[in-house]
Amino acid sequence: MGIMLYNVFMAAVDFYVGLIIVYILMSWLPSMPGIVGDLYQVLGRLCDPFLDIFRRIIPPIGGSGMAIDFSPVVAVLVLQIAARFIGRFLLYL
């Protein structure tokens, strides 16, 4: 039972990390109308609440025109570390 919960939980975390990566990569592209723009908005609704926690703590680095936001990197690292700890607990259920 614990191994099944662990696998499902880790798959969900990996899927969410994938969504964050796609969202960040899409943010580098110019905004596009249509399905690509809609997909970007949906990903924003899914990812921004989690990323905003880290954006409040870690401000973008650089000038006003070309600031680089490192908060998604920290957010993914924290999510992965937390998932590993929670996953270890799930193994023992």
C-alpha positions in Angstrom: 0.0 0.0 0.0 2.8 2.4 0.9 4.7 1.9 -2.3 1.6 2.5 -4.4 0.9 5.8 -2.5 4.6 6.8 -2.9 4.5 6.1 -6.6 1.3 8.1 -7.2 2.5 11.0 -5.0 5.9 11.2 -6.7 4.3 11.0 -10.2 2.0 13.9 -9.3 4.9 15.9 -8.0 6.9 15.2 -11.1 4.0 16.1 -13.3 3.6 19.5 -11.4 7.3 20.2 -11.8 6.9 19.5 -15.5 4.0 22.0 -15.7 6.2 24.6 -13.9 9.0 24.1 -16.4 6.7 24.3 -19.4 5.1 27.5 -17.9 8.5 29.1 -17.4 9.7 28.2 -20.9 6.5 29.6 -22.4 7.1 32.9 -20.5 10.2 33.5 -22.6 8.2 33.4 -25.8 6.2 36.4 -27.0 2.5 36.2 -26.1 0.5 34.5 -28.7 -3.2 34.5 -29.3 -5.2 31.3 -29.6 -4.6 27.9 -28.0 -1.0 28.7 -27.0 -2.1 31.8 -25.2 -4.9 29.9 -23.5 -2.5 27.1 -22.5 -0.2 29.7 -21.0 -3.1 31.2 -19.0 -4.2 27.8 -17.7 -0.6 27.0 -16.7 -0.4 30.4 -15.0 -3.5 29.6 -12.9 -2.0 26.3 -11.9 1.6 27.4 -11.2 1.5 31.0 -10.1 0.0 30.4 -6.6 2.9 28.2 -5.7 5.5 30.3 -7.5 4.2 33.6 -5.9 5.2 32.3 -2.5 8.9 32.3 -3.7 8.6 35.4 -5.8 7.7 37.4 -2.6 10.9 36.1 -0.9 13.3 36.2 -3.9 13.1 39.3 -6.0 14.2 39.2 -9.7 17.9 39.9 -10.3 19.0 42.4 -12.9 17.9 45.6 -14.4 14.3 46.7 -14.9 14.3 45.6 -18.6 16.0 42.2 -18.4 15.4 41.0 -14.8 15.9 37.2 -14.3 13.6 35.5 -11.9 15.3 32.7 -10.0 12.3 31.9 -7.8 11.1 29.1 -10.0 14.4 27.3 -9.6 14.1 27.6 -5.8 10.4 26.6 -5.9 11.2 23.4 -7.8 14.1 22.5 -5.4 11.9 23.1 -2.4 9.1 21.1 -3.9 11.5 18.2 -4.7 13.0 18.1 -1.3 9.6 18.3 0.4 8.3 15.6 -1.8 11.2 13.3 -0.9 10.6 13.8 2.8 6.8 13.2 2.4 7.5 10.3 0.1 9.6 8.6 2.7 6.7 8.9 5.2 4.3 7.4 2.6 6.5 4.3 2.2 5.9 3.4 5.8 2.1 3.5 5.6 
